[in-house]
Amino acid sequence: MSRRVALAMRLRFAVLAPWREAVRRGLSVLAMPPNAFLGLRLLYDTVDAIWHGVGDDSTDFSFYTKRATLAGIYAAAMLFWLDDRSPDFADTQAFIERRLADLHRLTGLRERLATAADSLPNPFRLVRRSR
């Protein structure tokens, strides 16, 4: 899934590349307090479209966590992309890959901790027996 997300972000930046200065100016307008809600709404619409585009059909709590984490990655990648002077924005692509890899490692760690927590004894069960 992360490869498709990286591809979607790469395509998004490729489409925006001819208008990079307009994007920069638009972000500066959206960063103003009266426009903050609109900026957040546009960010949500973007990451939601990316997740739908890569085939995500979750409706549980992961629906929100996926969009929240991708919003952070996308916003950081957008700022990185605006200052990227490498050919074909190779540094931005590497940045996106690193952030998605970090997210993947974090998800794996969370799953391992949840599995380890399941194997620990339940202290409340021990208290109930003593009654």
Secondary structure, 3 states (H helix, E strand, C coil): CHHHHHHHHHHHHHHHHHHHHHHHHHHHHHCCHHHHHHHHHHHHHHHHHHHHHCCCCCCCHHHHHHHHHHHHHHHHHHHHHHCCCCHHHHHHHHHHHHHHHHHHHHHHHHHHHHHHHHHCCCHHHHHHHCC
